[in-house]
Amino acid sequence: MHFSWFTWCMTELSVSPELTAAHIEYLASQVLGRLATVGADHKPHVVPTSFRYNAGLGTVDVGGHHVATTKKYRDVQASGWAAIVVDDLVSTDPWTPRMLEIRGRAEAIPTGGAHLGRGFGEAFIRIYPEKINSFGIA
């Protein structure tokens, strides 16, 4: 039986109030996500970005080069909210996607990001998970 991607996602979607051990393991296995913010014009802005899970705080720290000069950073400064989606394909036959969406309060932090790893500058964005949606992650 062939299911559409949408049908499959709706049957497999999991909503959690907090990150599970499986979510954290999945985040550790990935290096790229998509950060969503909303600008002062109330229009969405989505960009690929690097990230790290901060086990000490239970946050997702988002960074990259020259983050302090970016629209995503200004958007978080203005709104205090962000979301990140991390996804991949385990297989295309059969179609086996995985996805983790994390929404929450966010803060634009001007220093300390360089310790997050290669490719991170000083400024970074910290997301405090409040709503987590996932599928394909056991």
C-alpha contacts under 8 A as a table, 3 or more apart, distances in Angstrom:
res1	aa1	res2	aa2	distance
3	F	7	T	6.07
3	F	8	W	6.09
4	S	7	T	5.19
4	S	8	W	6.17
5	W	8	W	5.10
5	W	9	C	6.11
6	F	9	C	5.13
6	F	10	M	6.19
7	T	10	M	5.22
7	T	11	T	6.31
8	W	11	T	5.29
8	W	12	E	6.20
9	C	12	E	5.13
9	C	13	L	5.59
9	C	135	F	6.72
10	M	13	L	5.36
12	E	135	F	5.51
12	E	136	G	6.89
13	L	133	N	6.87
13	L	134	S	5.71
13	L	135	F	4.76
13	L	136	G	7.93
14	S	133	N	5.67
14	S	134	S	5.12
14	S	135	F	5.84
15	V	131	K	7.61
15	V	132	I	5.77
15	V	133	N	4.56
15	V	134	S	6.47
16	S	19	L	6.96
16	S	131	K	6.80
16	S	132	I	5.25
16	S	133	N	6.41
17	P	130	E	6.62
17	P	131	K	5.78
17	P	132	I	6.26
18	E	129	P	6.97
18	E	130	E	7.05
18	E	131	K	7.13
18	E	132	I	6.54
19	L	22	A	7.99
19	L	23	H	5.72
19	L	24	I	6.60
19	L	129	P	7.78
19	L	132	I	6.98
20	T	23	H	5.06
20	T	24	I	6.32
21	A	24	I	5.13
21	A	25	E	6.14
22	A	25	E	5.06
22	A	26	Y	6.12
22	A	137	I	6.58
22	A	138	A	6.10
23	H	26	Y	5.06
23	H	27	L	6.21
23	H	100	L	7.36
23	H	137	I	6.85
24	I	27	L	5.08
24	I	28	A	6.27
24	I	53	Y	7.30
25	E	28	A	5.14
25	E	29	S	6.47
26	Y	29	S	5.15
26	Y	30	Q	6.67
26	Y	137	I	7.45
27	L	30	Q	5.38
27	L	31	V	7.79
27	L	52	R	7.59
27	L	53	Y	6.78
27	L	86	V	7.50
28	A	31	V	7.66
28	A	52	R	7.49
28	A	53	Y	7.14
30	Q	33	G	7.99
30	Q	86	V	7.53
31	V	50	S	5.91
31	V	51	F	6.58
31	V	52	R	7.78
32	L	48	P	6.75
32	L	49	T	5.69
32	L	50	S	4.88
32	L	51	F	6.69
32	L	86	V	6.82
33	G	48	P	5.61
33	G	49	T	5.37
33	G	50	S	6.20
33	G	51	F	7.00
33	G	84	I	6.42
33	G	85	V	5.56
33	G	86	V	4.48
33	G	87	D	7.13
34	R	46	V	6.32
34	R	47	V	5.33
34	R	48	P	4.30
34	R	49	T	5.77
34	R	84	I	5.42
34	R	85	V	5.17
34	R	86	V	6.50
35	L	46	V	5.45
35	L	47	V	5.39
35	L	48	P	6.24
35	L	49	T	6.47
35	L	72	K	7.91
35	L	82	A	7.07
35	L	83	A	5.77
35	L	84	I	4.40
35	L	85	V	6.60
36	A	44	P	6.84
36	A	45	H	5.58
36	A	46	V	4.39
36	A	47	V	6.75
36	A	72	K	7.81
36	A	82	A	5.76
36	A	83	A	5.09
36	A	84	I	6.03
37	T	44	P	5.89
37	T	45	H	5.27
37	T	46	V	6.54
37	T	72	K	6.19
37	T	75	D	6.16
37	T	76	V	6.83
37	T	81	W	6.90
37	T	82	A	4.99
37	T	83	A	6.74
38	V	41	D	7.79
38	V	42	H	5.63
38	V	43	K	5.55
38	V	44	P	4.55
38	V	45	H	5.86
38	V	75	D	6.07
38	V	76	V	7.97
38	V	79	S	7.41
38	V	82	A	7.73
39	G	42	H	5.18
39	G	43	K	5.62
39	G	44	P	6.51
39	G	45	H	7.08
39	G	71	K	7.91
39	G	75	D	5.16
39	G	78	A	7.90
39	G	79	S	7.83
40	A	43	K	7.53
40	A	75	D	7.13
40	A	78	A	7.38
45	H	72	K	7.38
49	T	62	V	6.87
49	T	63	G	6.64
49	T	64	G	6.64
50	S	62	V	5.95
50	S	63	G	5.65
50	S	64	G	6.05
50	S	119	G	7.96
50	S	120	F	7.95
51	F	60	V	6.70
51	F	61	D	5.45
51	F	62	V	4.26
51	F	63	G	5.95
52	R	60	V	5.83
52	R	61	D	5.26
52	R	62	V	6.59
52	R	116	L	6.85
53	Y	58	G	7.20
53	Y	59	T	6.04
53	Y	60	V	4.59
53	Y	61	D	6.19
54	N	57	L	5.66
54	N	58	G	5.54
54	N	59	T	5.14
54	N	60	V	5.83
54	N	61	D	6.61
55	A	58	G	4.93
55	A	59	T	6.99
58	G	128	Y	7.22
58	G	129	P	7.75
59	T	126	R	6.48
59	T	127	I	5.55
59	T	128	Y	4.97
59	T	129	P	6.43
60	V	126	R	5.83
60	V	127	I	5.14
60	V	128	Y	6.82
60	V	129	P	7.64
61	D	116	L	7.97
61	D	124	F	6.76
61	D	125	I	5.70
61	D	126	R	4.49
61	D	127	I	6.28
62	V	124	F	5.69
62	V	125	I	4.98
62	V	126	R	6.20
62	V	127	I	7.73
63	G	67	V	6.32
63	G	113	G	6.96
63	G	119	G	7.97
63	G	120	F	5.46
63	G	121	G	6.93
63	G	123	A	7.12
63	G	124	F	4.70
63	G	125	I	6.35
64	G	67	V	5.84
64	G	119	G	5.54
64	G	120	F	4.35
64	G	121	G	5.82
64	G	124	F	7.46
65	H	119	G	6.21
65	H	120	F	5.64
65	H	121	G	5.09
66	H	69	T	5.80
66	H	70	T	7.16
66	H	121	G	6.02
66	H	122	E	7.93
66	H	123	A	7.32
67	V	70	T	5.32
67	V	72	K	7.84
67	V	73	Y	6.30
67	V	121	G	6.92
67	V	123	A	5.73
67	V	124	F	6.24
68	A	73	Y	5.84
68	A	74	R	7.64
68	A	110	P	6.87
68	A	123	A	5.50
68	A	124	F	7.33
69	T	73	Y	7.07
69	T	74	R	7.72
70	T	73	Y	5.36
70	T	74	R	6.49
71	K	74	R	5.07
71	K	75	D	5.93
72	K	75	D	5.05
72	K	76	V	6.26
73	Y	76	V	5.25
73	Y	77	Q	6.23
73	Y	108	A	6.04
73	Y	124	F	7.70
73	Y	125	I	6.90
74	R	77	Q	4.98
74	R	78	A	6.21
74	R	108	A	7.92
75	D	78	A	5.16
75	D	79	S	5.98
75	D	80	G	7.72
76	V	79	S	5.18
76	V	80	G	4.83
76	V	81	W	5.83
76	V	82	A	6.69
76	V	106	A	6.35
76	V	107	E	6.16
76	V	108	A	6.00
76	V	125	I	7.64
77	Q	80	G	5.87
77	Q	107	E	6.57
77	Q	108	A	5.62
80	G	105	R	5.68
80	G	106	A	4.93
80	G	107	E	5.78
81	W	103	R	7.78
81	W	104	G	5.87
81	W	105	R	4.53
81	W	106	A	4.76
81	W	107	E	7.55
81	W	127	I	7.80
82	A	103	R	6.07
82	A	104	G	5.95
82	A	105	R	6.47
82	A	106	A	5.77
82	A	127	I	6.75
83	A	101	E	7.02
83	A	102	I	5.45
83	A	103	R	4.19
83	A	104	G	6.35
83	A	127	I	7.53
84	I	101	E	5.75
84	I	102	I	5.35
84	I	103	R	6.61
85	V	99	M	6.95
85	V	100	L	5.62
85	V	101	E	4.37
85	V	102	I	6.45
86	V	99	M	5.80
86	V	100	L	5.27
86	V	101	E	6.54
87	D	97	P	7.33
87	D	98	R	5.46
87	D	99	M	4.24
87	D	100	L	6.27
88	D	97	P	5.87
88	D	98	R	5.50
88	D	99	M	6.73
89	L	92	T	6.84
89	L	95	W	7.65
89	L	96	T	5.81
89	L	97	P	4.33
89	L	98	R	6.15
90	V	95	W	7.89
90	V	96	T	5.37
90	V	97	P	5.91
90	V	98	R	7.17
91	S	94	P	6.04
91	S	95	W	5.59
91	S	96	T	5.07
91	S	97	P	7.14
92	T	95	W	4.26
92	T	96	T	6.24
93	D	96	T	7.49
96	T	136	G	7.43
97	P	135	F	7.84
97	P	136	G	6.39
98	R	134	S	7.47
98	R	135	F	5.57
98	R	136	G	4.47
98	R	137	I	6.20
99	M	133	N	7.97
99	M	134	S	5.27
99	M	135	F	5.40
99	M	136	G	6.65
99	M	137	I	7.36
100	L	132	I	7.15
100	L	133	N	5.90
100	L	134	S	4.39
100	L	135	F	6.83
100	L	137	I	7.94
101	E	132	I	5.62
101	E	133	N	5.06
101	E	134	S	6.12
102	I	129	P	5.87
102	I	130	E	7.39
102	I	131	K	5.94
102	I	132	I	4.73
102	I	133	N	6.70
103	R	127	I	7.57
103	R	128	Y	7.77
103	R	129	P	5.68
103	R	130	E	5.87
103	R	131	K	5.16
103	R	132	I	6.45
104	G	127	I	6.00
104	G	128	Y	5.31
104	G	129	P	4.77
104	G	130	E	4.72
104	G	131	K	6.47
105	R	127	I	5.86
105	R	128	Y	5.34
105	R	129	P	7.10
105	R	130	E	7.32
106	A	125	I	6.68
106	A	126	R	5.41
106	A	127	I	4.37
106	A	128	Y	6.07
107	E	125	I	5.66
107	E	126	R	5.35
107	E	127	I	6.76
108	A	123	A	7.39
108	A	124	F	6.10
108	A	125	I	4.66
108	A	126	R	6.63
109	I	112	G	7.67
109	I	123	A	5.59
109	I	124	F	5.37
109	I	125	I	5.90
109	I	126	R	7.22
110	P	113	G	7.93
110	P	122	E	6.44
110	P	123	A	4.18
110	P	124	F	6.53
111	T	114	A	7.90
111	T	122	E	4.69
111	T	123	A	4.92
111	T	124	F	7.32
112	G	115	H	6.32
112	G	116	L	7.97
112	G	122	E	5.28
112	G	123	A	6.66
112	G	124	F	7.70
113	G	116	L	5.46
113	G	120	F	6.06
113	G	121	G	5.65
113	G	122	E	4.26
113	G	123	A	5.34
113	G	124	F	5.40
114	A	117	G	6.21
114	A	118	R	7.67
114	A	119	G	8.00
114	A	120	F	5.10
114	A	121	G	4.86
114	A	122	E	4.82
114	A	123	A	7.77
115	H	120	F	7.62
116	L	120	F	6.31
117	G	120	F	5.81
120	F	124	F	7.91
121	G	124	F	7.36
129	P	132	I	7.01
134	S	137	I	6.70
